[in-house]
Amino acid sequence: MEVIVHCPADKHSLNTLCEQIATQHGEFVYSYLTRLDLSTEQKVTIIEGIENMLK
């Protein structure tokens, strides 16, 4: 797969792009976790671990 990205020219557009990328990444992680055969407690533990790594 080849992806071509044209970087935005101004800061506002770049911030918008960053927000959209973060949203898509979050949706991917959520989708992945919902498909795992784990208990709700285990999924919450994973999410909390991700949050702690980002701090």
C-alpha distance matrix in Angstrom:
0.0 3.8 6.6 10.0 13.0 16.5 19.0 22.0 25.2 27.7 28.2 28.5 25.1 23.6 25.4 24.2 20.6 21.4 23.2 20.4 18.0 20.9 21.5 18.0 18.2 21.7 20.9 18.3 21.0 23.5 21.6 21.1 24.7 26.1 24.6 26.2 29.6 31.5 34.6 34.6 36.3 33.7 30.9 33.1 33.6 29.9 29.6 32.6 31.3 28.2 30.5 32.8 30.0 29.1 32.7
3.8 0.0 3.8 6.6 9.9 13.2 15.9 19.1 22.1 24.8 25.6 26.1 22.7 21.2 23.5 22.5 18.8 19.9 22.1 19.5 17.3 20.5 21.4 18.3 18.7 22.4 21.9 19.7 22.4 25.1 23.6 23.3 26.8 28.3 27.2 28.8 32.3 34.0 36.9 36.6 38.3 35.7 32.8 34.7 35.1 31.4 30.8 33.7 32.3 29.0 31.1 33.2 30.4 29.1 32.6
6.6 3.8 0.0 3.8 6.4 9.9 12.5 15.5 18.7 21.2 22.0 22.4 18.9 17.5 19.8 18.7 15.1 16.4 18.7 16.1 14.1 17.5 18.5 15.7 16.4 20.1 19.8 18.1 20.9 23.5 22.3 22.4 25.8 27.3 26.7 28.5 32.1 33.5 36.1 35.5 37.1 34.7 31.6 33.2 33.8 30.2 29.1 31.9 30.8 27.3 29.0 31.3 28.6 26.9 30.3
10.0 6.6 3.8 0.0 3.8 6.6 9.7 12.7 15.6 18.5 19.7 20.3 16.8 15.6 18.5 17.6 14.0 15.9 18.5 16.2 14.6 18.2 19.5 17.2 18.2 21.8 21.7 20.5 23.3 25.8 25.0 25.4 28.6 30.1 29.8 31.6 35.3 36.5 39.0 38.1 39.6 37.3 34.2 35.4 36.1 32.5 31.2 33.7 32.7 29.1 30.4 32.7 30.0 28.0 31.1
13.0 9.9 6.4 3.8 0.0 3.8 6.1 9.2 12.3 14.9 15.9 16.6 13.2 11.8 14.8 14.1 10.6 12.5 15.3 13.5 12.1 15.8 17.2 15.6 16.6 20.1 20.5 19.7 22.3 24.7 24.5 25.0 28.0 29.6 29.8 31.5 35.3 36.1 38.3 37.1 38.4 36.4 33.2 34.0 34.7 31.3 29.6 32.0 31.1 27.4 28.3 30.6 28.1 25.7 28.6
16.5 13.2 9.9 6.6 3.8 0.0 3.8 6.4 9.0 12.0 13.8 14.6 11.2 10.5 13.9 13.4 10.6 13.0 15.9 14.5 13.9 17.4 18.9 17.8 19.1 22.3 22.9 22.6 25.1 27.4 27.3 28.2 31.0 32.5 33.0 34.7 38.5 39.2 41.2 39.7 41.0 39.2 35.9 36.5 37.2 33.9 32.0 34.1 33.4 29.7 30.2 32.5 30.1 27.4 29.9
19.0 15.9 12.5 9.7 6.1 3.8 0.0 3.8 6.4 9.0 10.4 11.8 8.8 7.3 11.0 11.3 8.8 10.7 13.9 13.5 12.9 15.9 17.9 17.5 18.5 21.4 22.5 22.6 24.7 27.0 27.5 28.3 30.7 32.5 33.3 34.8 38.6 38.9 40.7 39.1 40.1 38.3 35.1 35.3 35.9 32.8 30.7 32.5 31.8 28.0 28.2 30.3 28.0 25.1 27.3
22.0 19.1 15.5 12.7 9.2 6.4 3.8 0.0 3.8 5.8 7.6 8.5 5.6 5.4 9.1 9.3 8.0 10.4 13.0 13.0 13.4 16.2 17.8 18.0 19.5 21.9 23.0 23.7 25.7 27.6 28.4 29.6 31.8 33.4 34.5 36.2 40.0 40.1 41.6 39.6 40.7 39.3 35.9 35.8 36.7 33.8 31.3 33.0 32.7 28.9 28.7 30.9 28.9 25.7 27.6
25.2 22.1 18.7 15.6 12.3 9.0 6.4 3.8 0.0 3.8 7.0 8.8 7.1 7.4 10.9 11.7 11.2 13.3 15.9 16.3 16.9 19.4 21.1 21.6 23.0 25.3 26.6 27.3 29.2 31.1 32.0 33.2 35.3 37.0 38.2 39.8 43.5 43.6 45.0 42.9 43.8 42.5 39.2 38.9 39.7 36.9 34.4 35.7 35.5 31.8 31.2 33.3 31.3 28.0 29.6
27.7 24.8 21.2 18.5 14.9 12.0 9.0 5.8 3.8 0.0 3.8 5.6 5.6 6.3 8.8 10.2 10.9 12.5 14.5 15.7 16.8 18.6 20.3 21.5 22.8 24.6 26.2 27.3 29.0 30.6 31.9 33.3 35.0 36.6 38.2 39.8 43.4 43.2 44.3 42.0 42.7 41.7 38.4 37.7 38.6 36.1 33.3 34.4 34.4 30.8 29.8 31.8 30.2 26.7 27.9
28.2 25.6 22.0 19.7 15.9 13.8 10.4 7.6 7.0 3.8 0.0 3.8 5.5 4.9 6.0 8.5 9.7 10.4 12.2 14.2 15.2 16.3 18.3 19.9 20.9 22.4 24.3 25.6 26.9 28.5 30.1 31.4 32.8 34.6 36.4 37.7 41.4 40.8 41.8 39.4 39.9 38.9 35.7 34.8 35.6 33.2 30.4 31.2 31.3 27.8 26.6 28.5 27.0 23.4 24.4
28.5 26.1 22.4 20.3 16.6 14.6 11.8 8.5 8.8 5.6 3.8 0.0 3.8 5.4 5.1 6.2 8.7 9.9 10.6 12.4 14.3 15.4 16.6 18.6 20.1 21.1 22.7 24.5 25.9 27.1 28.7 30.4 31.8 33.2 35.2 36.7 40.3 39.8 40.5 38.0 38.7 38.1 34.7 33.8 34.9 32.7 29.6 30.6 31.1 27.6 26.2 28.5 27.4 23.7 24.7
25.1 22.7 18.9 16.8 13.2 11.2 8.8 5.6 7.1 5.6 5.5 3.8 0.0 3.8 5.4 5.0 6.2 8.6 9.9 10.6 12.3 14.3 15.3 16.6 18.4 20.0 21.2 22.7 24.5 25.8 27.0 28.7 30.4 31.7 33.4 35.2 38.8 38.7 39.7 37.4 38.4 37.5 34.0 33.5 34.7 32.2 29.3 30.7 31.1 27.4 26.5 29.0 27.6 24.1 25.6
23.6 21.2 17.5 15.6 11.8 10.5 7.3 5.4 7.4 6.3 4.9 5.4 3.8 0.0 3.8 5.4 5.1 6.2 8.7 9.9 10.6 12.3 14.2 15.4 16.5 18.4 20.1 21.1 22.6 24.4 25.7 27.0 28.7 30.4 32.0 33.4 37.1 36.9 38.0 35.8 36.6 35.5 32.1 31.6 32.5 29.9 27.2 28.5 28.4 24.8 24.1 26.3 24.6 21.2 22.8
25.4 23.5 19.8 18.5 14.8 13.9 11.0 9.1 10.9 8.8 6.0 5.1 5.4 3.8 0.0 3.8 5.4 5.0 6.2 8.6 9.9 10.5 12.3 14.3 15.3 16.4 18.4 20.0 21.1 22.5 24.3 25.7 27.0 28.7 30.6 32.0 35.6 35.0 35.9 33.4 34.1 33.2 29.9 29.1 30.1 27.7 24.7 25.8 26.1 22.6 21.4 23.8 22.6 18.9 20.3
24.2 22.5 18.7 17.6 14.1 13.4 11.3 9.3 11.7 10.2 8.5 6.2 5.0 5.4 3.8 0.0 3.8 5.4 5.1 6.2 8.7 9.9 10.6 12.4 14.3 15.4 16.6 18.5 20.1 21.2 22.6 24.4 25.9 27.1 29.1 30.8 34.4 34.1 35.0 32.5 33.6 32.8 29.3 28.7 30.1 27.7 24.7 26.2 26.8 23.2 22.2 25.0 24.0 20.5 22.1
20.6 18.8 15.1 14.0 10.6 10.6 8.8 8.0 11.2 10.9 9.7 8.7 6.2 5.1 5.4 3.8 0.0 3.8 5.4 5.1 6.2 8.6 9.9 10.6 12.3 14.2 15.4 16.6 18.5 20.0 21.1 22.6 24.5 25.9 27.4 29.1 32.8 32.8 34.0 31.9 33.0 31.9 28.4 28.2 29.5 26.7 24.0 25.8 26.0 22.2 21.9 24.6 23.1 19.8 22.0
21.4 19.9 16.4 15.9 12.5 13.0 10.7 10.4 13.3 12.5 10.4 9.9 8.6 6.2 5.0 5.4 3.8 0.0 3.8 5.5 5.1 6.2 8.6 10.0 10.5 12.3 14.3 15.4 16.6 18.4 19.9 21.1 22.6 24.4 26.1 27.4 31.1 30.7 31.9 29.7 30.5 29.3 26.0 25.6 26.5 23.8 21.1 22.6 22.6 18.9 18.4 21.0 19.4 16.1 18.3
23.2 22.1 18.7 18.5 15.3 15.9 13.9 13.0 15.9 14.5 12.2 10.6 9.9 8.7 6.2 5.1 5.4 3.8 0.0 3.8 5.5 5.1 6.2 8.7 9.9 10.5 12.3 14.3 15.4 16.5 18.3 20.0 21.1 22.6 24.7 26.2 29.7 29.2 30.0 27.6 28.5 27.7 24.3 23.6 25.0 22.6 19.6 21.2 21.8 18.2 17.3 20.3 19.4 16.0 18.0
20.4 19.5 16.1 16.2 13.5 14.5 13.5 13.0 16.3 15.7 14.2 12.4 10.6 9.9 8.6 6.2 5.1 5.5 3.8 0.0 3.8 5.4 5.1 6.2 8.6 9.9 10.6 12.4 14.4 15.4 16.4 18.4 20.1 21.2 22.9 24.8 28.4 28.4 29.5 27.3 28.7 27.7 24.1 24.0 25.6 23.0 20.2 22.4 23.0 19.3 19.0 22.2 21.2 18.1 20.6
18.0 17.3 14.1 14.6 12.1 13.9 12.9 13.4 16.9 16.8 15.2 14.3 12.3 10.6 9.9 8.7 6.2 5.1 5.5 3.8 0.0 3.8 5.4 5.2 6.1 8.6 9.9 10.6 12.4 14.3 15.3 16.5 18.4 20.1 21.5 23.0 26.7 26.8 28.2 26.3 27.5 26.1 22.7 22.9 24.0 21.0 18.6 20.9 20.9 17.2 17.5 20.4 18.8 16.1 19.0
20.9 20.5 17.5 18.2 15.8 17.4 15.9 16.2 19.4 18.6 16.3 15.4 14.3 12.3 10.5 9.9 8.6 6.2 5.1 5.4 3.8 0.0 3.8 5.5 5.1 6.1 8.6 9.9 10.6 12.3 14.2 15.3 16.5 18.4 20.3 21.5 25.1 24.6 25.7 23.6 24.5 23.3 19.9 19.7 20.8 18.1 15.4 17.4 17.7 14.0 13.9 17.0 15.8 12.9 15.7
21.5 21.4 18.5 19.5 17.2 18.9 17.9 17.8 21.1 20.3 18.3 16.6 15.3 14.2 12.3 10.6 9.9 8.6 6.2 5.1 5.4 3.8 0.0 3.8 5.4 5.1 6.2 8.6 10.0 10.6 12.2 14.2 15.4 16.6 18.7 20.4 23.9 23.6 24.5 22.2 23.7 22.8 19.2 19.1 20.9 18.4 15.4 17.9 18.8 15.3 15.1 18.6 18.0 15.4 18.0
18.0 18.3 15.7 17.2 15.6 17.8 17.5 18.0 21.6 21.5 19.9 18.6 16.6 15.4 14.3 12.4 10.6 10.0 8.7 6.2 5.2 5.5 3.8 0.0 3.8 5.4 5.1 6.2 8.7 9.9 10.4 12.2 14.3 15.4 16.8 18.8 22.4 22.7 24.2 22.4 24.1 22.8 19.1 19.8 21.5 18.5 16.2 19.1 19.6 16.1 16.8 20.2 19.1 16.9 20.0
18.2 18.7 16.4 18.2 16.6 19.1 18.5 19.5 23.0 22.8 20.9 20.1 18.4 16.5 15.3 14.3 12.3 10.5 9.9 8.6 6.1 5.1 5.4 3.8 0.0 3.8 5.4 5.1 6.3 8.6 9.8 10.5 12.4 14.3 15.7 17.0 20.7 20.7 22.3 20.7 21.9 20.3 16.8 17.5 18.7 15.5 13.5 16.3 16.3 12.7 13.9 17.0 15.6 13.8 17.2
21.7 22.4 20.1 21.8 20.1 22.3 21.4 21.9 25.3 24.6 22.4 21.1 20.0 18.4 16.4 15.4 14.2 12.3 10.5 9.9 8.6 6.1 5.1 5.4 3.8 0.0 3.8 5.4 5.2 6.2 8.6 9.9 10.6 12.3 14.5 15.7 19.2 18.7 19.8 17.8 19.1 17.9 14.3 14.5 16.2 13.4 10.8 13.7 14.4 11.1 11.8 15.3 14.8 13.0 16.0
20.9 21.9 19.8 21.7 20.5 22.9 22.5 23.0 26.6 26.2 24.3 22.7 21.2 20.1 18.4 16.6 15.4 14.3 12.3 10.6 9.9 8.6 6.2 5.1 5.4 3.8 0.0 3.8 5.5 5.1 6.0 8.5 9.9 10.6 12.5 14.6 18.0 18.2 19.4 17.5 19.5 18.5 14.7 15.6 17.7 15.1 12.8 16.1 17.1 14.1 15.0 18.6 18.2 16.7 19.7
18.3 19.7 18.1 20.5 19.7 22.6 22.6 23.7 27.3 27.3 25.6 24.5 22.7 21.1 20.0 18.5 16.6 15.4 14.3 12.4 10.6 9.9 8.6 6.2 5.1 5.4 3.8 0.0 3.8 5.4 5.1 6.1 8.6 10.0 10.9 12.7 16.4 17.0 18.9 17.7 19.6 17.9 14.3 15.9 17.5 14.3 12.9 16.5 16.6 13.7 15.5 18.8 17.8 16.8 20.2
21.0 22.4 20.9 23.3 22.3 25.1 24.7 25.7 29.2 29.0 26.9 25.9 24.5 22.6 21.1 20.1 18.5 16.6 15.4 14.4 12.4 10.6 10.0 8.7 6.3 5.2 5.5 3.8 0.0 3.8 5.5 5.1 6.1 8.6 10.1 10.9 14.5 14.4 16.1 14.8 16.3 14.4 11.0 12.5 13.7 10.5 9.3 12.8 12.9 10.3 12.3 15.5 14.7 14.2 17.6
23.5 25.1 23.5 25.8 24.7 27.4 27.0 27.6 31.1 30.6 28.5 27.1 25.8 24.4 22.5 21.2 20.0 18.4 16.5 15.4 14.3 12.3 10.6 9.9 8.6 6.2 5.1 5.4 3.8 0.0 3.8 5.4 5.2 6.2 8.8 10.2 13.5 13.2 14.3 12.6 14.7 13.6 9.8 11.1 13.4 11.0 9.2 12.9 14.0 11.9 13.3 16.7 16.7 16.2 19.1
21.6 23.6 22.3 25.0 24.5 27.3 27.5 28.4 32.0 31.9 30.1 28.7 27.0 25.7 24.3 22.6 21.1 19.9 18.3 16.4 15.3 14.2 12.2 10.4 9.8 8.6 6.0 5.1 5.5 3.8 0.0 3.8 5.5 5.3 6.6 9.1 12.5 13.3 15.0 14.0 16.6 15.2 11.8 13.9 16.1 13.5 12.5 16.3 17.0 15.0 16.8 20.1 19.8 19.4 22.5
21.1 23.3 22.4 25.4 25.0 28.2 28.3 29.6 33.2 33.3 31.4 30.4 28.7 27.0 25.7 24.4 22.6 21.1 20.0 18.4 16.5 15.3 14.2 12.2 10.5 9.9 8.5 6.1 5.1 5.4 3.8 0.0 3.8 5.5 5.4 6.7 10.4 11.4 13.8 13.5 15.7 13.5 10.5 13.2 14.6 11.6 11.7 15.4 15.4 13.7 16.2 19.0 18.3 18.6 21.9
24.7 26.8 25.8 28.6 28.0 31.0 30.7 31.8 35.3 35.0 32.8 31.8 30.4 28.7 27.0 25.9 24.5 22.6 21.1 20.1 18.4 16.5 15.4 14.3 12.4 10.6 9.9 8.6 6.1 5.2 5.5 3.8 0.0 3.8 5.4 5.3 8.6 8.5 10.4 9.8 11.9 9.9 6.8 9.6 11.3 8.8 9.0 12.7 13.1 12.1 14.5 17.1 17.1 17.7 20.6
26.1 28.3 27.3 30.1 29.6 32.5 32.5 33.4 37.0 36.6 34.6 33.2 31.7 30.4 28.7 27.1 25.9 24.4 22.6 21.2 20.1 18.4 16.6 15.4 14.3 12.3 10.6 10.0 8.6 6.2 5.3 5.5 3.8 0.0 3.8 5.6 8.1 8.6 10.0 9.4 12.4 11.3 8.3 11.1 13.5 11.8 11.7 15.2 16.3 15.4 17.3 20.2 20.5 20.9 23.6
24.6 27.2 26.7 29.8 29.8 33.0 33.3 34.5 38.2 38.2 36.4 35.2 33.4 32.0 30.6 29.1 27.4 26.1 24.7 22.9 21.5 20.3 18.7 16.8 15.7 14.5 12.5 10.9 10.1 8.8 6.6 5.4 5.4 3.8 0.0 3.8 6.5 8.6 11.1 11.7 14.6 12.8 10.5 13.9 15.6 13.6 14.2 17.8 18.2 17.4 19.8 22.4 22.3 23.0 26.0
26.2 28.8 28.5 31.6 31.5 34.7 34.8 36.2 39.8 39.8 37.7 36.7 35.2 33.4 32.0 30.8 29.1 27.4 26.2 24.8 23.0 21.5 20.4 18.8 17.0 15.7 14.6 12.7 10.9 10.2 9.1 6.7 5.3 5.6 3.8 0.0 3.8 5.6 8.8 10.1 12.4 10.0 8.5 12.2 13.2 11.3 12.9 16.2 16.2 16.0 18.7 20.8 20.7 22.0 24.9
29.6 32.3 32.1 35.3 35.3 38.5 38.6 40.0 43.5 43.4 41.4 40.3 38.8 37.1 35.6 34.4 32.8 31.1 29.7 28.4 26.7 25.1 23.9 22.4 20.7 19.2 18.0 16.4 14.5 13.5 12.5 10.4 8.6 8.1 6.5 3.8 0.0 3.8 7.0 9.5 11.7 9.7 9.5 13.1 14.0 13.0 15.0 17.8 18.0 18.4 21.1 22.8 23.1 24.7 27.3
31.5 34.0 33.5 36.5 36.1 39.2 38.9 40.1 43.6 43.2 40.8 39.8 38.7 36.9 35.0 34.1 32.8 30.7 29.2 28.4 26.8 24.6 23.6 22.7 20.7 18.7 18.2 17.0 14.4 13.2 13.3 11.4 8.5 8.6 8.6 5.6 3.8 0.0 3.8 6.5 8.1 6.0 6.5 10.0 10.6 10.3 12.6 14.9 15.2 16.3 18.7 20.2 20.8 22.7 24.9
34.6 36.9 36.1 39.0 38.3 41.2 40.7 41.6 45.0 44.3 41.8 40.5 39.7 38.0 35.9 35.0 34.0 31.9 30.0 29.5 28.2 25.7 24.5 24.2 22.3 19.8 19.4 18.9 16.1 14.3 15.0 13.8 10.4 10.0 11.1 8.8 7.0 3.8 0.0 3.8 5.4 5.2 6.4 8.7 9.9 10.9 12.6 14.3 15.5 17.0 18.7 20.1 21.5 23.2 25.0
34.6 36.6 35.5 38.1 37.1 39.7 39.1 39.6 42.9 42.0 39.4 38.0 37.4 35.8 33.4 32.5 31.9 29.7 27.6 27.3 26.3 23.6 22.2 22.4 20.7 17.8 17.5 17.7 14.8 12.6 14.0 13.5 9.8 9.4 11.7 10.1 9.5 6.5 3.8 0.0 3.8 5.4 5.1 6.2 8.6 9.9 10.6 12.2 14.2 15.4 16.5 18.3 20.1 21.3 22.9
36.3 38.3 37.1 39.6 38.4 41.0 40.1 40.7 43.8 42.7 39.9 38.7 38.4 36.6 34.1 33.6 33.0 30.5 28.5 28.7 27.5 24.5 23.7 24.1 21.9 19.1 19.5 19.6 16.3 14.7 16.6 15.7 11.9 12.4 14.6 12.4 11.7 8.1 5.4 3.8 0.0 3.8 5.5 5.1 6.2 8.7 9.9 10.4 12.3 14.3 15.2 16.3 18.4 20.1 21.3
33.7 35.7 34.7 37.3 36.4 39.2 38.3 39.3 42.5 41.7 38.9 38.1 37.5 35.5 33.2 32.8 31.9 29.3 27.7 27.7 26.1 23.3 22.8 22.8 20.3 17.9 18.5 17.9 14.4 13.6 15.2 13.5 9.9 11.3 12.8 10.0 9.7 6.0 5.2 5.4 3.8 0.0 3.8 5.4 5.0 6.3 8.8 9.8 10.5 12.5 14.3 15.3 16.6 18.7 20.3
30.9 32.8 31.6 34.2 33.2 35.9 35.1 35.9 39.2 38.4 35.7 34.7 34.0 32.1 29.9 29.3 28.4 26.0 24.3 24.1 22.7 19.9 19.2 19.1 16.8 14.3 14.7 14.3 11.0 9.8 11.8 10.5 6.8 8.3 10.5 8.5 9.5 6.5 6.4 5.1 5.5 3.8 0.0 3.8 5.3 5.1 6.3 8.6 9.8 10.7 12.5 14.3 15.5 16.9 18.9
33.1 34.7 33.2 35.4 34.0 36.5 35.3 35.8 38.9 37.7 34.8 33.8 33.5 31.6 29.1 28.7 28.2 25.6 23.6 24.0 22.9 19.7 19.1 19.8 17.5 14.5 15.6 15.9 12.5 11.1 13.9 13.2 9.6 11.1 13.9 12.2 13.1 10.0 8.7 6.2 5.1 5.4 3.8 0.0 3.8 5.4 5.1 6.1 8.5 9.8 10.5 12.2 14.2 15.4 16.8
33.6 35.1 33.8 36.1 34.7 37.2 35.9 36.7 39.7 38.6 35.6 34.9 34.7 32.5 30.1 30.1 29.5 26.5 25.0 25.6 24.0 20.8 20.9 21.5 18.7 16.2 17.7 17.5 13.7 13.4 16.1 14.6 11.3 13.5 15.6 13.2 14.0 10.6 9.9 8.6 6.2 5.0 5.3 3.8 0.0 3.8 5.5 5.1 6.1 8.7 9.8 10.4 12.3 14.4 15.6
29.9 31.4 30.2 32.5 31.3 33.9 32.8 33.8 36.9 36.1 33.2 32.7 32.2 29.9 27.7 27.7 26.7 23.8 22.6 23.0 21.0 18.1 18.4 18.5 15.5 13.4 15.1 14.3 10.5 11.0 13.5 11.6 8.8 11.8 13.6 11.3 13.0 10.3 10.9 9.9 8.7 6.3 5.1 5.4 3.8 0.0 3.8 5.5 5.0 6.3 8.7 9.9 10.7 12.6 14.6
29.6 30.8 29.1 31.2 29.6 32.0 30.7 31.3 34.4 33.3 30.4 29.6 29.3 27.2 24.7 24.7 24.0 21.1 19.6 20.2 18.6 15.4 15.4 16.2 13.5 10.8 12.8 12.9 9.3 9.2 12.5 11.7 9.0 11.7 14.2 12.9 15.0 12.6 12.6 10.6 9.9 8.8 6.3 5.1 5.5 3.8 0.0 3.8 5.4 5.1 6.2 8.7 10.0 10.8 12.7
32.6 33.7 31.9 33.7 32.0 34.1 32.5 33.0 35.7 34.4 31.2 30.6 30.7 28.5 25.8 26.2 25.8 22.6 21.2 22.4 20.9 17.4 17.9 19.1 16.3 13.7 16.1 16.5 12.8 12.9 16.3 15.4 12.7 15.2 17.8 16.2 17.8 14.9 14.3 12.2 10.4 9.8 8.6 6.1 5.1 5.5 3.8 0.0 3.8 5.4 5.0 6.2 8.6 9.9 10.8
31.3 32.3 30.8 32.7 31.1 33.4 31.8 32.7 35.5 34.4 31.3 31.1 31.1 28.4 26.1 26.8 26.0 22.6 21.8 23.0 20.9 17.7 18.8 19.6 16.3 14.4 17.1 16.6 12.9 14.0 17.0 15.4 13.1 16.3 18.2 16.2 18.0 15.2 15.5 14.2 12.3 10.5 9.8 8.5 6.1 5.0 5.4 3.8 0.0 3.8 5.4 5.1 6.2 8.8 10.2
28.2 29.0 27.3 29.1 27.4 29.7 28.0 28.9 31.8 30.8 27.8 27.6 27.4 24.8 22.6 23.2 22.2 18.9 18.2 19.3 17.2 14.0 15.3 16.1 12.7 11.1 14.1 13.7 10.3 11.9 15.0 13.7 12.1 15.4 17.4 16.0 18.4 16.3 17.0 15.4 14.3 12.5 10.7 9.8 8.7 6.3 5.1 5.4 3.8 0.0 3.8 5.4 5.2 6.4 8.9
30.5 31.1 29.0 30.4 28.3 30.2 28.2 28.7 31.2 29.8 26.6 26.2 26.5 24.1 21.4 22.2 21.9 18.4 17.3 19.0 17.5 13.9 15.1 16.8 13.9 11.8 15.0 15.5 12.3 13.3 16.8 16.2 14.5 17.3 19.8 18.7 21.1 18.7 18.7 16.5 15.2 14.3 12.5 10.5 9.8 8.7 6.2 5.0 5.4 3.8 0.0 3.8 5.5 5.2 6.5
32.8 33.2 31.3 32.7 30.6 32.5 30.3 30.9 33.3 31.8 28.5 28.5 29.0 26.3 23.8 25.0 24.6 21.0 20.3 22.2 20.4 17.0 18.6 20.2 17.0 15.3 18.6 18.8 15.5 16.7 20.1 19.0 17.1 20.2 22.4 20.8 22.8 20.2 20.1 18.3 16.3 15.3 14.3 12.2 10.4 9.9 8.7 6.2 5.1 5.4 3.8 0.0 3.8 5.4 5.3
30.0 30.4 28.6 30.0 28.1 30.1 28.0 28.9 31.3 30.2 27.0 27.4 27.6 24.6 22.6 24.0 23.1 19.4 19.4 21.2 18.8 15.8 18.0 19.1 15.6 14.8 18.2 17.8 14.7 16.7 19.8 18.3 17.1 20.5 22.3 20.7 23.1 20.8 21.5 20.1 18.4 16.6 15.5 14.2 12.3 10.7 10.0 8.6 6.2 5.2 5.5 3.8 0.0 3.8 5.6
29.1 29.1 26.9 28.0 25.7 27.4 25.1 25.7 28.0 26.7 23.4 23.7 24.1 21.2 18.9 20.5 19.8 16.1 16.0 18.1 16.1 12.9 15.4 16.9 13.8 13.0 16.7 16.8 14.2 16.2 19.4 18.6 17.7 20.9 23.0 22.0 24.7 22.7 23.2 21.3 20.1 18.7 16.9 15.4 14.4 12.6 10.8 9.9 8.8 6.4 5.2 5.4 3.8 0.0 3.8
32.7 32.6 30.3 31.1 28.6 29.9 27.3 27.6 29.6 27.9 24.4 24.7 25.6 22.8 20.3 22.1 22.0 18.3 18.0 20.6 19.0 15.7 18.0 20.0 17.2 16.0 19.7 20.2 17.6 19.1 22.5 21.9 20.6 23.6 26.0 24.9 27.3 24.9 25.0 22.9 21.3 20.3 18.9 16.8 15.6 14.6 12.7 10.8 10.2 8.9 6.5 5.3 5.6 3.8 0.0
